[in-house]
Amino acid sequence: MEDIRSKQLEVLGEAKDYCIKVLHSIDTVIPELKGAKKDDTDEYLRMTVDAINNTLEMYNATRTIVKEYSDIDETEVNKAVGKLGAALKGSVDKDKAAALEDIKDFIRAYGEAAKNITEA
């Protein structure tokens, strides 16, 4: 059991910095999706979504610890993920931007939780 917890703490140590990078990626691609689209916006969006998925996997691997220290609302996270999935299936870039805005709250909260847990 202690081995699992130490692995979770290791993941959280990586997550605190990773979440900052993911938030930066989201903040970079949102204006592009709102109208300042560049040649590589779709590729950058794909990489950003991959990073969000990685963050969700990290959260799922560490959620038992995170729940002890954070009040992340998983219902809201699931709604945001569902909205993002639906937007990505569509072709309206502004919907994709709005969905990315919604997922930012989770990324920010998870990053803060990871920081607080690893620095406690």
N, C-alpha and C positions, 0 to 999 in steps of 0.2 A: 504494500500500500504506500509506503514511504517512497518507493521508487517511482510510482506513478505521479505522486505529488511533486517530486523533484523534477520530473520531465515536464509537468505542467508549468512549474515555475520557470523552467528554461524557455518554454514557448512564450510565456508572458514577458520574459525579458526581451525576446525578439519582437513581440507584438507592440510594445510601447513605442519603439522607433518606426516600425513598419506602418503603424496607423498614421503617423505624421506624414509619411511618404504617400500613402493612399489618399489622405485628405488633400495633399498638394496636387496629386493627379486629378482628383475630382474637380478641384477648384480651377485647374487649367483647362479641362475639357468642357466644363459647363458653358463658359462664354462662347466657345467655338460652336457648341450645339445650338446656342441661342441666336446664331446669325453670323458669327465671325469664323465660319468654317474654313478650314485649311485642307490642303491635299491629303494630309495624314490624319485628319480628325477621326475617321472611322477606325483606323488601325490603333490610334491612341485610346479611343473609347474601348476597343476590345481588350487592350492591355490593362486599362483601368478596371474593367469588369472582372478580368482575371484576378487582379489584385484584391478586389472586393470579395470574390469567392475565396481566395486564400485567407483573408481576414475572417470570414465566416467559419472556415475550417479550423482556424486557430481558436476562435471562440468556442466552437463545439468541443474541441479537445480540452479546453480549460474551464468550461462553464461551471463545474462544481466549485472550483475555487472562486471564480468571479462572482458567483451568486452569494458567496459569503461576505463580499466586500462592496457589492454594487447593486443598484436597483434597476439594471437594464431590463426594460419591458420587452420580453420576447414576443409578445403579441404584436407590438408596434414594429419590431424588427421584421417579423414575418410579413406584415402588411407592406412594409417598405420593399422587402425582397420581391414580393409578389408584384408590386407596382413596377419595379425595375424590370422584372422578367417580361411583363406584358408590354412595357414600353419598348424593350429591345426587340420584341417580335414585330412591332409596328415600324412605320417609316417616318414618324413625326419626331424630328430631333428635339423640339421643345418639350415633348413628353419625356424623352430620355433625360433631358436636363432637369426637369422637375423631379423625376424619380431619383436621380443622383443626389439632389438636394435633400430628399427625404432620408436617404441611407447615411448621409453624413452624421446625423445625430448618433447613430449606433457606432460608427467608426470612432467618433470622438469619445464617446462614453467608454468604449472598450479600451481605447488607448489610455485614457485616464485611469481606468481600473487597473490595467496592467502596470502602469507606472506606480500607482499607490501600493499595489500588492508587492511589487518587487523592491520597492524602496522602504517598505515597512520594517 
